[in-house]
């Protein structure tokens, strides 16, 4: 699904409520843009950075991916956006996030689900670009089970580029805390032994005086 976003060419300082942006790509001359901040933030929440967005308002529509978003470190909110123009009809290679679904049975045996990978690199046509790839962790029945990249189910027309043997998820047993032995207070033992020695000496003196 392609999402549309209205933009306008930027010739000066953005108006109130707008943020500056730029679009560029292999076949796209860089164009400075202005976009409505609230509209873009809503679009970013809906599309993420792995969905095709069609920029409208430049004459011909331009299909892009969100390449980079800069946020204001003080006030928060979007400060600048980079759009990467893709070539219509040609395959593209990009990263898409993983979405973990289901429940791992091994976690019921005092185990913890470890998500070792959070995105994978894929190649596909823009029209087939998925927003995310699902990872069903219900296959993790024991601590020996592992989900690797090669186990992921790719949508039709999508080719995986990441290392097929790379670990995606597994369940590891919770480490039990080993109780440390009580520490021995050598000072108190030394004092106690010294006290006993003194008591023994006093007793011997008492016997000698009788």
N, C-alpha and C positions, 0 to 999 in steps of 0.2 A: 504494500500500500504506500503510495506517494502522498506526502503531506505538503500542502501549499503554504507559502509564507510571503506576504506582501512586503516589498522593500522599495526603496527609492535611492537614486544616485545621490551621493553626498558631495556637495560643492563647498560647503562651509561647516560651521559648527553645528552639530546636531541640535534639534529643537528639544524643548523640555519633554522628558519622558522617552526620548530616543537614545539609542546607543550606536556608536560607530561600528562598522563592520567592513570586511573586504572579502571578495570572492576571487579565486584564482584557480588555475589548473593547467594541465598539459596543453590543452587547446583553448584555454580561456585567458584572455588578457585581464590583468588585475583591474578590478573596479571597486572604488570606494563606495560604501553604502551607508544608509541609515535605516534602522529598524526600530519598531516600537518595542520598548523593553518588556512590558507586561505580555505582549503577544508572543515575543520570542521565548520568554521564560516558560510560558504555557506550552509552546510548541516543543521546546527542549524536554520538558517533563513527559510529553506525550510520545515524542519520537526518539529521544535519547540521541546518542552520537553514532548510531549504526542504522539509521533509517534514512531513506532518500527523501530530501526536501526539495520541492520545486519552488524556486524563487520567481515571484511574479512582479512585474512593474519595470522590467528592463527591456521591454520590447518583446523579444523571444524569451520564453521561460528557460531557466537554467537549473538543471538537476544537480544537487550538491549533497555533500555530507558535512556535518558539523566537524570541523577539523580541530578547532581550539576555542575555548571560552575563557576569557580573563575576568576575574571577579575583583571588585574593589576590596582591598584588604582592610579598610577602615569602616566604610559604610555598608559593605556587603552589596549583593546584587551584581548583575552582569555589567561589565565595563567595556568589553570589546569582544567581537566574534570573528573568527576566521572560517570561511566556507571553502570547501574544496570541490571544484566543479568536476563532475565525472563525464566521460564520453558516452553519449547516448547509444545504447545498444551493445556497447562493448563490456567485456567482463572487467570486474574490479576486484582488487584484493584488499581486504580490510579486517580489522578485529571486531568480533561481536562478543557481548557478554554471555556468560553461562547463567542459567536460572535453575537452581536446585529444587526439585520437587520430590514428594514422597517422604517416607520415614525409613531410616536404616534400622532393620531388626537388631543388628549387632549393638546398637546403642542401649538396648535393654539389658545387656550383659555387662553393665558398668563400663561402657565404651563412649568415646567422644568422636563425633563426626568431624573429620578434618577436610576442609576444602582447599586443596593444594593449587588449584587453578581457577581463575575467575573470568578468563576470556580466551578465545581461540582465534587463530587467523584462518580466514576462508577466502575462496575465490568464487565469484558467481556473477551473473548479469544483475544490473541494478534492480530489475523487476523481481528477482528472486531473493533479494537480500533480506534475511530474517532479522527481526529485532533482537532476538536472543536464541540460544540453543539450550534446550531442556536437558537436564541431567537427572535421571530417575535413580535416587539413592536407595530405593527399596531392594535393590539387588545386593546390597551389602549385608549379607546374613551373618557372616562371621568376621573375625579380625583378620583372616587371611584373604578376604575378598577385596579387590581393588578395581576401581573404575579408571580406565585409561582413555586417552583421546580416541584411540581406535574403537572404543566401545560406544562412542557417541553416535546417535542417530541423526544424520544430516538430512535436511529437507531436499526434495528433488531439485536438481540443478545446482546444488551447493557442494563444492569440493573443499575438503579440509587441507590446510597447509601446515598446521602445527605438527610437531613431532608426535607420531602415532603412539609411541611408548611412554609419553609423558603422563604422569599420574594426575588425575583430576580430583579424585576423592577416595577416602578410605576411613575406616573406623579403628581407632587405637584404644587399647585398654587404659583405664584410669590407673595411674601409678599410686599404689598404696604407700602411705607415709610410714616409713620405718621408724619405730620408736627407738630413740637413742637410750643407751643405758644411763642410769643416774650417775652423774659425775661425782667422783669421790673427792671430798674436801680433805686434802692432805694436811692442811693447817690444823683442822680440828682433831685429826687423828694424832698429830704430833703433840698437840697440847694434852690430849687425853692420855697418851702414853707417858708424857712427862709427869702428869699428875699421879699416875699409878706408880711411877718410879719414886716420887717423893713420898707417897703413902707407904711404900715398901721400906724406904729408908727410915721413916719415923717409927715404923713397927720394930725394926731391928734395934734402934736406939732404946726403945722402951724395954725390950727384952734384956739388953745389956745392963740397964740400970737396975733391974730387979735383983 
